[in-house]
């Protein structure tokens, strides 16, 4: 296996771009990320297997299997983790535990320090501010972190629901049941207590509906509940639930807490991490975390000494779930379209360069053929000289050859008459051959490098400019397959094949000409052989091309499986599903290998028949000189046989390579397919459609009779919305439909529901375009209460962010996304549940910052916590995609039988509070 550091970096960045494409598009970062990808692509040159070797030699992390297992820290003999699955007394005990995601940082924001906890039964709630170590504590119990000090004793089996929902492509039922046996009664109970019954009624095929990668077909609340249902469905003694209530609305959250956590799990140990303090008024076992330590336990004090009402308001998901068939990768049929070859050649971006490469091939072949001809003439000359100077008896047939060649020599325009001349001529021609061969190789592979880089750039542009529906319908593995395997074929496989084919075509013409000069009758079997090669190739290419396409398609599930597995490692280990996932991976990989084996077997069949035809031809040529009386010297006979052997070798190899080229051109076909995807509208407006430089100055937004759908033929998800915020959508009187995407998106700050960070520095994540000063960056961090966290990091603002921001908690990621929006300083701010995973104290401070920083802006908030939007100028209530209520909060609560007032009653926010 050959790999490069640059290739790994490029593919990893492409994976992050695919997963975070929505954020990239909303923040108009396409050009910034394109520049990064292009630079890495250009640097992709040196091959190294050292990192692969280092990875394989790293010690494996062990986990308990059947009974118990002790994990001893390498540097600290007192660190241990023991899990006893069969102990009748179920419990969790942590004694003086110190642990961190990175060694030596346990006292910083990403670790826990000197934690002592004992949980024997019932519900234990863990609360604390963002980054206080709540999720880290759960991961210590799971065994995801090595202990620096202390001990962990687990008595019983564990089930786990992660804070960031992990869903894989498959049916909703498969995501819930996962690796457990299907129990219809328990399944029905879990669906009921997790409030999924209504969702199953709305989904096209109920729980058999196929959801996309990472649950792309579900809303945030639906993802959280399916993720929770998987944890609850597993029969376990201990349930670890990491903030499962933040993504659901208030009445659903209350239902889940009462029916599921309090009642359904009443006989189990349940550890609940939550920011929803309203549910914990009557709970007796509450742990307050602060800066990685247990600050208080068994106390019913509110977090931070306050108890602000925490409200949630989840819009019902009307998202279209596409049919399974729409998600399948389409296999092309028939021969490779000529437009694919045309695109491949045009990617060199220089017709003169391509023409020059072909000229070098012709000159190099002419020089090589001339060297063969001079060598054969030299041999004949030496033979004549030897015969003329021989003093011994000469056989009777020698004069006949000598006379014949003397006659030919006398009729030649130029025949060297000395050995020195032959040496000079031959040496000169061979020097020319060396120069031409080196030049053509350099020029050809330089051309291929240019083509490969340009094809990659076209592929990236096509994918990055594709509509969001494309990413919803295609898994990341399917897209990455183009950027990894297909690009690798264009990089390393196709150039070698095309080089061989060009060499074959020219050598074939040269050899046929030499053979025709020496013995024209040999053209007849040569023509027959060429026809047989052609028909065998024609028979093979149909099958080989189809096998290659099937093999390429079977590779996508392998990449998708790896990607999904890496994103859900904690859940997979908690469910002891590693062996099952490994077996599933082997099944997928075996399928891919079996497809490749079919292609390989058909290729060997083709090679076998080519060898048989070549054997017949060389036998005919050799015996023809024995059976037919020809008047020629041994040099010409040797040249004819040598040329014939070279001919069959080149014909065989050339035909095989020409067939292989068409097979490998399927990679170019797949690249061109994605390079020519339907694109979004233009990024920048020109002419009269360009907005004023100070637009929008007020941020007024109007929706006029707006209806929208996710897919062109899908059902409408918004119906005839018309309202004014003081979509046909007008911003400051300008119809956004006529604006280019960058002109529009650059003027709107959006914080998505799922916080997205990219690998790189923290500075890059805040300001990828490099437009802001350090003072502005630190100011934005201060306004979102993250400055102390960043100052505690070793690199400060230049700290490296891990893959998908895994070295920050979900709440911290949301705050960093908010800082990113503050830096843009736009007149329009859209918050999509931006503080769902943040504690109430921090949330209050953030809401204050938003009101101060964006006081003169239009702020559109989609929130679960109603107290965060209770002072809004207007509230829009959407039901089944239609505008159900739209007025100020004070107006809505004075009306009877309105949905908004019903939600307020459940949160405990009084009408007087709203009026005030």
C-alpha positions in Angstrom: 0.0 0.0 0.0 1.4 3.4 -1.0 0.2 6.6 0.6 1.4 10.1 1.1 1.1 12.6 3.8 -0.3 15.2 1.4 -2.9 12.7 0.1 -4.0 11.9 3.7 -4.3 15.6 4.5 -6.2 16.4 1.3 -8.7 13.5 1.7 -9.2 14.4 5.4 -9.8 18.1 4.5 -12.2 17.0 1.8 -14.1 14.8 4.4 -14.4 17.8 6.7 -15.5 20.0 3.8 -18.2 17.5 2.8 -19.5 17.2 6.4 -19.4 21.0 6.9 -20.4 22.1 3.4 -23.6 23.9 4.7 -21.5 26.1 7.0 -19.0 26.8 4.2 -21.7 27.8 1.8 -23.5 30.0 4.4 -20.3 31.8 5.3 -19.2 32.1 1.6 -15.9 30.3 2.3 -15.8 28.3 -0.9 -12.9 30.2 -2.3 -10.9 30.1 0.9 -11.2 26.3 1.2 -10.6 25.9 -2.5 -7.3 27.7 -2.1 -6.3 25.4 0.7 -7.2 22.3 -1.2 -5.4 23.5 -4.4 -2.2 24.2 -2.4 -2.3 20.7 -0.8 -3.0 19.1 -4.1 -0.1 20.8 -5.8 2.2 19.6 -3.0 1.1 16.0 -3.3 4.3 14.3 -4.5 6.4 12.3 -2.1 5.4 8.8 -1.1 5.9 7.5 2.4 4.7 4.5 4.3 6.5 5.5 7.5 3.3 6.9 9.2 1.3 3.8 8.3 4.1 1.7 9.9 4.0 3.9 13.0 0.2 3.6 13.2 0.2 -0.2 13.0 2.9 -0.4 15.6 1.0 1.6 18.2 -0.4 -0.4 21.1 -4.1 -1.2 20.9 -6.6 0.0 23.5 -8.3 -2.8 25.3 -11.8 -3.0 26.6 -13.7 -5.4 28.8 -15.3 -8.3 27.1 -17.1 -10.8 29.2 -16.3 -10.4 32.9 -13.8 -7.8 34.0 -10.6 -6.2 32.9 -8.1 -3.9 34.6 -6.4 -1.1 32.8 -3.2 -0.1 34.4 -1.6 3.3 33.6 1.9 3.0 32.2 3.3 5.9 34.2 1.1 5.9 37.3 0.7 2.5 39.1 -2.3 3.7 41.1 -4.5 4.3 38.0 -7.0 1.4 37.3 -10.3 0.7 35.8 -12.3 -2.4 36.7 -15.7 -3.5 35.3 -17.5 -6.4 36.7 -20.5 -7.4 34.5 -21.9 -10.1 36.8 -21.9 -8.4 40.2 -25.5 -8.4 41.6 -25.1 -5.0 43.3 -25.0 -2.5 40.4 -22.9 0.7 41.0 -20.5 3.2 39.7 -17.5 4.3 41.9 -14.9 6.8 41.0 -12.1 7.4 43.5 -9.8 10.4 43.2 -10.0 10.2 39.4 -7.8 12.5 37.3 -8.0 12.1 33.5 -7.8 14.2 30.4 -8.1 13.8 26.6 -4.5 14.9 26.3 -1.9 13.7 28.8 -0.8 16.3 31.2 -3.8 18.6 30.8 -6.2 17.1 33.4 -6.4 20.3 35.3 -7.3 22.3 32.3 -10.7 22.7 30.7 -10.6 19.4 28.8 -10.1 17.1 31.8 -11.4 16.2 35.3 -9.3 16.4 38.5 -9.6 14.5 41.8 -13.2 13.4 41.2 -14.9 11.2 43.8 -18.4 9.9 42.9 -20.5 6.9 44.0 -23.8 6.1 42.3 -25.7 3.0 43.5 -29.2 3.3 42.2 -31.8 5.6 40.6 -31.2 8.8 38.7 -28.1 10.9 39.1 -28.0 14.2 37.3 -24.8 16.0 36.4 -25.0 19.8 35.8 -22.4 22.5 35.2 -21.3 25.2 32.9 -19.9 24.7 29.4 -16.6 22.9 29.5 -16.8 22.0 33.2 -16.1 18.3 32.5 -19.6 16.7 32.4 -19.1 14.8 29.2 -15.5 14.0 30.1 -16.8 12.3 33.3 -19.1 10.1 31.3 -16.3 9.1 29.0 -14.1 8.2 31.9 -16.9 5.8 33.1 -17.1 4.4 29.5 -13.3 3.9 29.5 -12.7 6.2 26.6 -10.0 8.1 28.6 -6.9 6.6 30.2 -6.6 7.5 33.9 -3.7 9.6 35.1 -4.6 8.8 38.7 -7.4 7.2 40.7 -9.7 4.2 40.2 -12.9 3.5 38.4 -15.1 0.5 39.4 -18.1 -0.3 37.3 -20.5 -3.1 38.4 -22.9 -3.8 35.5 -23.4 -3.4 31.8 -23.5 0.1 30.2 -25.7 1.7 27.6 -24.8 5.2 26.3 -26.5 8.1 24.4 -24.0 10.6 23.1 -24.4 14.3 23.2 -23.9 14.6 19.5 -26.4 12.1 18.0 -24.7 9.3 16.0 -26.8 7.9 13.2 -25.8 5.8 10.3 -27.4 5.4 6.9 -30.2 2.8 7.2 -33.7 2.5 8.4 -34.9 4.2 11.6 -35.5 0.8 13.1 -32.0 -0.4 12.4 -30.6 2.7 14.0 -32.7 2.0 17.2 -32.2 -1.8 17.4 -28.5 -1.6 16.3 -26.7 -4.7 17.4 -29.4 -6.0 19.8 -32.0 -8.7 18.9 -35.3 -7.4 17.9 -38.0 -7.5 20.6 -41.2 -6.1 19.3 -42.7 -5.5 22.7 -39.7 -3.6 24.1 -39.3 -1.8 20.8 -42.9 -0.5 21.0 -42.3 0.6 24.6 -39.1 2.5 23.7 -40.7 4.2 20.7 -43.6 5.3 23.0 -41.4 6.7 25.9 -39.1 8.4 23.5 -42.0 10.2 21.8 -41.4 8.8 18.3 -44.8 7.5 17.5 -46.0 10.8 15.9 -42.8 11.0 13.9 -43.3 7.5 12.5 -46.7 8.5 11.3 -45.3 11.5 9.4 -42.4 9.6 7.8 -43.1 8.1 4.4 -42.3 4.5 5.4 -42.6 4.9 9.1 -39.7 3.3 11.0 -38.7 1.6 7.8 -37.8 5.0 6.3 -34.2 5.2 5.2 -32.3 8.1 6.8 -29.2 9.6 5.2 -25.7 9.7 6.6 -25.7 11.3 10.0 -29.5 11.3 9.9 -29.6 14.0 7.3 -33.3 13.3 6.6 -34.3 14.0 10.2 -34.6 17.2 12.3 -32.3 17.9 15.2 -35.0 16.8 17.7 -35.7 13.6 15.8 -32.0 12.7 15.7 -31.7 13.2 19.4 -34.7 11.0 20.1 -33.6 8.2 17.8 -30.2 8.3 19.4 -31.8 8.2 22.9 -34.1 5.3 21.8 -31.1 3.2 20.8 -29.6 3.6 24.2 -32.9 2.9 26.0 -33.6 -0.2 23.8 -30.5 -1.9 25.0 -31.0 -4.0 28.1 -28.4 -2.7 30.5 -27.8 -2.0 34.2 -26.4 1.5 33.8 -27.6 4.2 31.3 -25.3 7.1 30.5 -27.3 9.9 28.9 -25.3 12.9 27.7 -27.7 15.9 27.4 -30.5 14.2 25.4 -33.1 16.8 26.2 -31.5 19.9 24.7 -32.6 19.2 21.1 -36.3 18.7 21.9 -39.1 21.2 22.6 -40.3 21.7 26.1 -43.4 19.5 26.2 -41.5 16.6 24.4 -38.6 17.0 26.9 -41.0 16.9 29.8 -42.6 13.8 28.4 -39.3 12.0 27.8 -38.0 12.9 31.3 -41.2 11.7 33.0 -42.0 8.6 30.9 -38.6 7.5 29.9 -36.0 8.6 32.4 -38.0 8.6 35.6 -40.5 5.8 34.9 -39.1 3.4 32.2 -35.6 3.4 33.8 -36.8 3.6 37.4 -35.1 0.3 38.3 -31.8 1.2 36.6 -28.9 3.4 37.3 -29.3 6.5 35.1 -26.6 9.2 34.8 -28.1 12.2 33.1 -26.0 15.2 31.9 -28.4 18.1 31.4 -28.8 21.9 31.3 -32.5 21.6 31.8 -32.7 22.5 35.5 -36.5 22.7 35.6 -36.6 18.9 35.7 -34.3 18.5 38.7 -36.4 20.3 41.4 -37.4 17.1 43.1 -34.2 15.1 42.4 -32.0 14.1 45.3 -28.8 13.1 43.6 -27.4 16.0 41.7 -23.7 16.6 40.9 -22.4 20.1 40.1 -19.2 20.1 38.0 -17.0 23.2 37.7 -13.6 23.4 36.0 -13.2 19.6 36.0 -14.0 19.1 39.7 -17.1 18.1 41.7 -18.0 21.3 43.3 -21.2 20.1 45.0 -23.2 16.9 45.3 -26.5 15.8 46.7 -27.7 19.4 46.8 -30.8 20.8 45.1 -29.1 24.2 44.4 -29.6 25.7 41.0 -26.6 26.0 38.8 -24.8 29.3 39.5 -27.3 30.1 42.3 -30.1 30.9 39.8 -32.8 29.0 38.1 -33.8 30.8 34.9 -36.7 29.2 33.2 -35.2 27.0 30.4 -37.6 26.7 27.5 -37.6 24.9 24.3 -39.6 25.2 21.2 -39.0 22.7 18.5 -40.5 23.2 15.1 -42.1 20.1 13.7 -40.0 18.5 11.0 -41.6 18.3 7.7 -38.4 17.3 6.0 -38.8 15.2 2.9 -37.3 11.7 3.2 -36.4 10.6 -0.2 -36.9 7.1 -1.5 -34.1 4.6 -1.1 -33.7 4.3 -4.8 -32.9 8.0 -5.0 -29.9 7.5 -2.8 -28.4 4.6 -4.8 -25.3 5.4 -6.9 -26.2 5.2 -10.5 -24.0 2.9 -12.7 -23.3 4.1 -16.2 -23.5 1.6 -19.1 -21.9 1.1 -22.5 -18.7 2.5 -23.8 -16.9 5.5 -22.4 -18.4 8.6 -24.0 -16.0 10.4 -26.3 -16.7 13.7 -24.4 -14.9 12.1 -21.4 -11.7 11.6 -23.5 -12.1 15.1 -24.9 -12.4 16.6 -21.4 -9.4 14.6 -20.3 -7.2 16.0 -23.1 -8.6 19.5 -22.8 -7.6 19.5 -19.1 -4.0 20.0 -20.2 -5.1 23.6 -21.1 -2.6 23.8 -24.0 -3.1 22.2 -27.4 0.5 23.2 -28.3 1.9 21.4 -25.3 -0.1 18.2 -26.1 1.1 18.4 -29.8 4.7 18.9 -28.7 4.5 15.7 -26.5 3.3 13.7 -29.5 6.1 15.1 -31.7 8.6 14.0 -29.1 7.2 10.5 -29.2 7.4 10.3 -33.0 11.0 11.6 -33.0 12.0 9.2 -30.2 10.5 6.2 -32.1 12.1 7.3 -35.4 15.5 7.4 -33.7 15.0 4.0 -32.1 14.0 2.4 -35.4 17.0 4.0 -37.1 19.3 2.5 -34.6 17.8 -1.0 -35.3 18.2 -0.5 -39.0 21.9 0.8 -38.7 22.6 -2.2 -36.3 21.3 -4.7 -38.9 23.3 -3.0 -41.7 26.4 -3.1 -39.5 25.9 -6.9 -38.9 25.5 -7.5 -42.7 28.7 -5.4 -43.3 30.6 -7.4 -40.8 29.4 -10.6 -42.3 30.5 -9.5 -45.8 33.9 -8.4 -44.5 34.4 -11.7 -42.6 33.4 -13.7 -45.7 35.7 -11.6 -48.0 38.7 -11.9 -45.7 38.2 -15.6 -44.8 41.1 -17.8 -46.0 39.3 -21.0 -45.2 36.9 -22.8 -47.4 33.6 -21.2 -47.9 30.4 -23.1 -48.2 28.7 -23.0 -51.5 25.7 -21.1 -50.3 27.8 -18.2 -48.8 28.8 -16.6 -52.1 25.1 -16.5 -53.1 24.3 -14.3 -50.0 27.5 -12.3 -50.5 26.7 -11.5 -54.1 23.2 -10.6 -53.2 24.3 -8.1 -50.5 27.1 -6.7 -52.6 24.5 -6.0 -55.2 22.3 -4.3 -52.6 25.2 -2.3 -51.3 26.2 -1.1 -54.7 22.7 0.2 -55.3 22.4 2.0 -51.9 22.8 5.7 -51.7 24.8 5.6 -48.5 26.6 2.5 -47.2 29.3 3.1 -44.6 32.5 1.3 -45.6 34.3 1.1 -42.2 33.6 -0.1 -38.7 34.5 3.3 -37.2 31.8 5.0 -39.2 29.2 2.5 -38.0 30.3 3.1 -34.4 30.0 6.9 -34.8 26.6 6.7 -36.5 25.2 4.2 -34.0 26.6 6.1 -31.0 25.1 9.3 -32.3 21.7 7.8 -32.9 21.7 6.1 -29.4 22.6 9.4 -27.8 19.7 11.0 -29.7 17.5 8.2 -28.5 18.5 8.8 -24.9 17.8 12.5 -25.1 14.4 12.0 -26.9 13.3 9.2 -24.5 14.1 11.3 -21.5 12.5 14.4 -22.9 9.3 12.6 -24.0 8.9 10.9 -20.6 9.4 14.2 -18.7 7.1 16.1 -21.0 4.4 13.4 -21.0 4.2 13.0 -17.3 4.3 16.8 -16.8 1.3 16.9 -19.1 -0.4 14.2 -17.1 0.3 16.0 -13.8 -1.2 19.2 -15.3 -4.3 17.2 -16.4 -4.6 15.5 -13.0 -4.4 18.8 -11.1 -7.0 20.4 -13.3 -9.4 17.5 -13.2 -9.1 17.5 -9.4 -9.8 21.3 -9.3 -12.8 20.8 -11.7 -14.1 18.1 -9.4 -13.7 20.2 -6.3 -15.4 23.2 -8.0 -18.3 20.9 -9.2 -18.8 19.5 -5.7 -18.4 22.7 -3.7 -20.8 24.5 -6.0 -23.4 21.7 -6.0 -26.8 22.2 -4.4 -27.4 21.0 -0.8 -29.8 18.4 -2.1 -26.8 16.6 -3.6 -25.1 16.3 -0.2 -28.3 15.1 1.4 -28.7 12.3 -1.2 -25.0 11.1 -1.4 -22.9 9.8 1.5 -19.6 11.2 2.3 -17.9 7.9 1.3 -19.4 8.1 -2.1 -18.1 11.6 -2.6 -14.7 10.8 -1.0 -14.4 7.9 -3.4 -14.0 10.3 -6.2 -11.4 12.4 -4.4 -9.4 9.4 -3.2 -9.5 6.3 -5.4 -10.6 7.9 -8.7 -8.1 10.7 -8.4 -5.4 8.2 -7.5 -6.1 6.3 -10.7 -5.8 9.5 -12.7 -2.6 10.3 -10.8 -0.7 7.1 -11.0 -2.4 4.4 -13.1 -3.7 6.2 -16.2 -0.4 8.0 -17.1 1.5 4.7 -17.2 -1.1 3.0 -19.3 -1.4 5.9 -21.7 2.4 6.1 -22.0 2.5 2.4 -22.9 -0.3 2.8 -25.5 1.4 5.7 -27.3 4.6 3.8 -27.3 2.8 0.7 -28.6 1.1 2.6 -31.5 4.3 4.1 -32.8 6.4 0.9 -32.3 3.7 -1.1 -34.1 3.9 1.2 -37.1 7.7 1.1 -37.1 7.9 -2.7 -36.8 5.3 -3.3 -39.5 7.4 -1.1 -41.8 10.6 -2.9 -41.0 8.9 -6.3 -41.5 7.5 -5.2 -44.8 11.0 -4.2 -46.0 12.6 -7.4 -44.9 9.8 -9.9 -45.8 6.5 -8.4 -47.1 4.8 -11.8 -46.9 4.9 -11.5 -43.1 2.3 -8.7 -43.3 -0.4 -11.3 -44.0 0.0 -13.2 -40.6 0.6 -9.8 -38.9 -2.7 -8.5 -40.3 -4.5 -11.8 -39.2 -3.0 -11.5 -35.7 -4.0 -7.9 -35.4 -7.6 -8.7 -36.4 -7.7 -11.5 -33.8 -6.4 -9.1 -31.2 -9.1 -6.6 -32.0 -11.9 -9.1 -31.8 -10.6 -10.6 -28.5 -10.3 -7.1 -27.1 -13.8 -6.2 -28.3 -15.2 -9.2 -26.5 -13.3 -8.5 -23.3 -13.8 -4.7 -23.0 -17.6 -4.9 -22.5 -17.2 -7.2 -19.6 -14.0 -5.6 -18.1 -15.5 -2.1 -18.3 -18.7 -3.2 -16.5 -16.7 -5.0 -13.8 -14.5 -1.9 -13.3 -17.6 0.2 -12.8 -19.1 -2.2 -10.4 -15.8 -2.4 -8.4 -15.7 1.4 -8.2 -19.2 1.6 -6.9 -18.6 -1.2 -4.4 -15.7 0.8 -2.9 -18.0 3.7 -1.8 -19.7 1.7 1.0 -16.3 0.8 2.4 -15.4 4.5 2.8 -18.8 5.4 4.1 -18.6 2.6 6.7 -15.2 3.7 7.9 -16.3 7.3 8.1 -19.5 6.5 10.0 -17.6 4.2 12.4 -15.0 6.8 13.2 -17.7 9.3 14.1 -19.4 6.9 16.5 -16.6 5.1 18.2 -17.7 5.9 21.8 -21.3 4.6 21.1 -19.9 1.5 19.3 -17.6 0.6 22.2 -20.4 1.3 24.8 -22.6 -1.2 22.9 -19.8 -3.7 22.6 -20.5 -3.5 18.9 -16.9 -3.5 17.7 -16.9 -7.1 16.6 -20.2 -6.8 14.8 -19.0 -3.6 13.0 -15.7 -5.3 12.2 -17.6 -8.2 10.7 -19.8 -5.8 8.7 -16.7 -4.0 7.5 -15.2 -7.3 6.4 -18.4 -8.2 4.5 -18.4 -4.9 2.7 -14.7 -5.2 2.0 -15.1 -8.8 0.8 -17.8 -7.6 -1.6 -15.5 -5.0 -3.0 -12.6 -7.4 -3.3 -14.9 -10.0 -5.0 -15.9 -7.3 -7.5 -12.2 -6.6 -8.1 -11.4 -10.3 -8.4 -14.0 -10.6 -11.2 -12.3 -7.7 -13.0 -8.8 -9.2 -12.4 -10.0 -12.7 -13.6 -11.4 -11.3 -16.8 -8.1 -9.4 -17.4 -6.1 -12.6 -17.0 -8.5 -14.4 -19.4 -7.8 -11.6 -21.9 -4.0 -12.0 -21.4 -4.1 -15.8 -21.8 -5.8 -15.6 -25.2 -3.5 -12.8 -26.3 -0.5 -15.1 -25.4 -1.9 -18.0 -27.5 -2.3 -15.8 -30.6 1.2 -14.4 -30.1 2.6 -17.9 -29.8 1.0 -18.9 -33.1 2.4 -15.8 -34.9 6.0 -16.2 -33.7 5.9 -19.9 -34.6 4.8 -19.0 -38.2 7.5 -16.4 -38.6 10.3 -18.6 -37.4 9.4 -21.6 -39.5 8.8 -19.4 -42.5 12.6 -18.7 -42.8 13.3 -22.5 -42.5 10.8 -23.6 -45.1 11.1 -20.8 -47.7 14.3 -20.0 -49.6 15.1 -16.3 -49.0 18.3 -14.6 -50.1 19.2 -12.4 -47.1 21.9 -12.1 -44.5 21.7 -13.3 -40.9 21.4 -9.6 -39.8 18.2 -9.2 -41.7 16.8 -12.5 -40.6 17.7 -11.7 -37.0 16.1 -8.2 -37.4 12.9 -9.8 -38.8 12.6 -12.4 -36.0 13.5 -9.8 -33.4 11.0 -7.4 -34.8 8.3 -10.1 -34.9 8.9 -10.9 -31.3 8.8 -7.3 -30.4 5.6 -7.0 -32.5 3.8 -9.7 -30.6 5.0 -8.4 -27.3 3.9 -4.9 -28.2 0.6 -6.1 -29.7 -0.2 -8.2 -26.7 0.8 -5.5 -24.1 -0.6 -2.7 -26.2 -4.0 -4.4 -26.6 -4.1 -5.2 -22.9 -3.2 -1.7 -22.0 -5.7 -0.2 -24.4 -8.4 -2.3 -22.8 -7.1 -1.3 -19.3 -7.2 2.3 -20.3 -10.9 2.2 -21.1 -11.4 0.4 -17.8 -9.5 3.1 -15.9 -11.2 5.9 -17.9 -14.2 5.0 -15.8 -12.5 7.0 -13.0 -12.3 10.0 -15.3 -15.9 9.4 -16.2 -16.9 9.5 -12.5 -14.8 12.6 -11.9 -16.4 14.4 -14.9 -19.8 13.3 -13.7 -19.3 15.2 -10.4 -17.5 18.1 -12.1 -20.6 18.7 -14.2 -23.1 18.6 -11.3 -25.9 21.1 -11.5 -24.6 24.3 -9.9 -26.0 26.8 -7.6 -26.7 30.3 -8.9 -23.7 32.6 -9.5 -21.7 33.7 -6.5 -21.3 37.4 -7.4 -23.8 39.8 -8.9 -23.0 41.9 -11.9 -24.6 44.8 -13.6 -27.9 46.2 -12.4 -28.5 43.2 -10.1 -25.5 44.1 -7.9 -26.7 45.5 -4.5 -25.4 48.8 -3.1 -22.2 48.6 -1.1 -23.9 49.5 2.1 -26.7 47.0 1.6 -28.5 46.0 3.8 -28.5 49.2 5.9 -31.6 48.3 7.9 -32.0 44.6 7.7 -35.8 44.7 7.0 -37.0 41.3 5.8 -40.2 40.6 4.0 -41.7 37.2 3.0 -44.3 37.4 0.2 -46.3 34.3 -0.6 -43.3 32.0 -0.1 -43.6 28.2 -0.6 -40.5 26.0 -0.6 -39.5 22.3 -1.0 -36.3 20.4 -0.4 -36.4 18.6 -3.8 -37.7 19.7 -7.2 -40.4 17.0 -7.1 -40.8 16.8 -3.3 -43.7 17.9 -1.2 -43.8 21.5 0.0 -42.4 22.1 3.4 -43.4 25.8 3.6 -46.8 26.9 2.3 -47.7 30.5 1.2 -45.8 32.3 4.0 -46.4 36.1 4.0 -45.1 38.3 6.8 -42.8 41.2 7.5 -39.9 41.4 9.9 -39.5 45.3 10.7 -39.6 35.1 0.8 -40.5 36.0 -2.6 -38.1 37.4 0.1 -37.2 41.0 0.2 -34.3 42.5 2.3 -34.4 46.3 2.4 -36.7 46.2 -0.6 -34.3 44.1 -2.8 -35.5 40.7 -4.0 -32.9 38.2 -2.9 -33.8 36.0 -5.9 -31.9 38.3 -8.2 -28.8 38.5 -6.1 -25.7 36.2 -6.5 -25.1 33.9 -3.6 -22.0 35.5 -2.1 -23.6 38.9 -2.3 -26.5 37.6 -0.2 -24.8 35.1 2.1 -21.9 37.4 3.0 -24.4 39.9 4.5 -26.1 37.4 6.7 -24.6 35.8 9.8 -25.9 32.3 10.5 -25.2 30.0 13.5 -26.4 26.5 12.5 -28.0 23.9 14.8 -25.0 21.7 14.6 -21.7 23.6 15.5 -19.0 22.9 12.9 -15.3 23.4 13.4 -12.5 22.4 11.0 -9.1 21.0 11.6 -6.6 23.8 11.7 -5.9 26.7 14.1 -8.6 28.3 16.2 -7.7 31.5 14.4 -8.5 29.9 11.1 -11.9 28.7 12.4 -12.8 32.2 13.5 -11.5 34.0 10.5 -10.6 31.7 7.5 -10.2 34.7 5.2 -7.7 36.3 7.5 -9.5 39.7 7.5 -9.7 40.4 11.2 -7.1 41.6 13.6 -6.0 39.8 16.8 -7.8 42.5 18.9 -11.1 41.7 17.0 -10.6 38.0 17.5 -10.0 38.3 21.3 -12.9 40.7 21.6 -15.3 38.2 20.0 -14.1 35.4 22.3 -14.6 37.7 25.3 -18.1 38.5 24.3 -19.1 34.7 24.2 -17.4 34.0 27.5 -14.6 31.8 25.9 -11.6 34.0 26.5 -10.6 32.3 29.7 -10.8 28.9 28.0 -8.6 29.9 25.1 -6.1 31.6 27.4 -5.7 28.4 29.3 -4.8 26.5 26.1 -1.1 26.1 25.3 -1.3 27.8 21.9 -3.9 30.4 22.8 -5.7 31.6 19.7 -3.3 29.6 17.5 -4.2 26.3 19.2 -4.7 23.4 16.8 -8.4 22.4 16.5 -8.8 18.6 16.2 -10.9 16.9 13.6 -14.4 18.3 13.7 -13.5 20.3 16.8 -13.3 17.1 19.0 -11.0 18.8 21.5 -13.8 21.2 22.5 -17.1 20.3 24.0 -20.3 20.7 22.0 -21.3 23.8 24.1 -17.8 25.4 23.5 -18.2 24.7 19.8 -21.5 26.5 19.8 -19.9 29.5 21.5 -17.0 29.6 19.0 -19.6 29.6 16.2 -21.3 32.5 17.8 -17.9 34.3 18.0 -17.5 33.7 14.3 -20.9 35.3 13.7 -20.0 38.3 15.8 -16.9 38.9 13.8 -18.9 39.3 10.6 -20.9 42.2 12.1 -23.8 41.9 9.7 -27.2 43.5 9.9 -29.0 40.2 9.9 -28.3 37.4 12.4 -30.0 33.9 12.2 -29.7 31.7 15.3 -30.7 28.1 14.8 -30.9 26.7 18.3 -27.4 28.3 18.8 -27.5 27.9 22.7 -29.2 24.6 23.0 -26.1 22.9 24.6 -25.1 25.8 26.8 -25.8 26.1 30.5 -28.4 28.6 31.7 -25.9 31.1 33.2 -23.7 31.2 30.1 -26.9 31.4 28.0 -28.1 34.4 29.9 -24.8 36.2 29.3 -24.8 35.3 25.6 -28.4 36.6 25.2 -27.3 39.8 26.8 -24.3 40.0 24.4 -26.6 39.4 21.4 -29.0 42.1 22.4 -26.1 44.6 22.9 -24.0 43.6 19.9 -27.0 43.2 17.5 -29.3 45.8 19.0 -29.7 47.6 15.6 -29.9 44.4 13.6 -32.6 42.0 12.7 -32.2 38.8 14.7 -34.1 35.7 13.7 -34.0 33.1 16.5 -35.1 29.4 16.3 -34.9 28.4 20.0 -36.0 25.6 22.3 -35.7 27.9 25.3 -38.6 30.3 25.1 -37.1 32.7 27.6 -34.4 33.5 25.1 -37.0 34.8 22.6 -39.6 36.1 25.0 -38.5 39.7 24.5 -38.5 39.5 20.7 -40.5 42.0 18.8 -42.5 39.3 17.1 -43.0 35.6 17.3 -43.8 33.4 14.3 -45.4 30.0 15.0 -45.2 27.5 12.1 -47.5 24.5 12.0 -47.1 21.9 9.2 -45.2 24.4 7.1 -47.8 27.1 7.4 -47.9 30.4 9.4 -50.2 29.6 12.3 -49.5 32.6 14.5 -47.5 35.8 14.0 -47.6 38.7 16.4 -45.7 40.2 19.4 -45.4 37.9 22.4 -47.7 40.2 24.5 -50.4 40.0 21.8 -50.2 36.2 21.5 -50.5 35.5 25.3 -53.7 37.6 25.5 -55.4 35.3 23.0 -57.1 32.1 23.9 -56.3 28.7 22.4 -53.0 29.7 20.8 -50.1 27.3 20.6 -47.5 29.9 21.8 -49.5 30.5 25.1 -49.7 26.7 25.6 -45.9 26.4 25.4 -45.4 29.3 27.8 -47.7 27.6 30.3 -45.5 24.5 30.3 -42.3 26.5 30.8 -43.6 28.5 33.8 -43.1 31.9 32.1 -46.0 34.0 33.2 -47.9 36.4 31.1 -46.9 39.2 33.4 -43.2 38.4 32.7 -43.9 38.7 29.0 -45.8 42.0 29.2 -43.1 43.5 31.4 
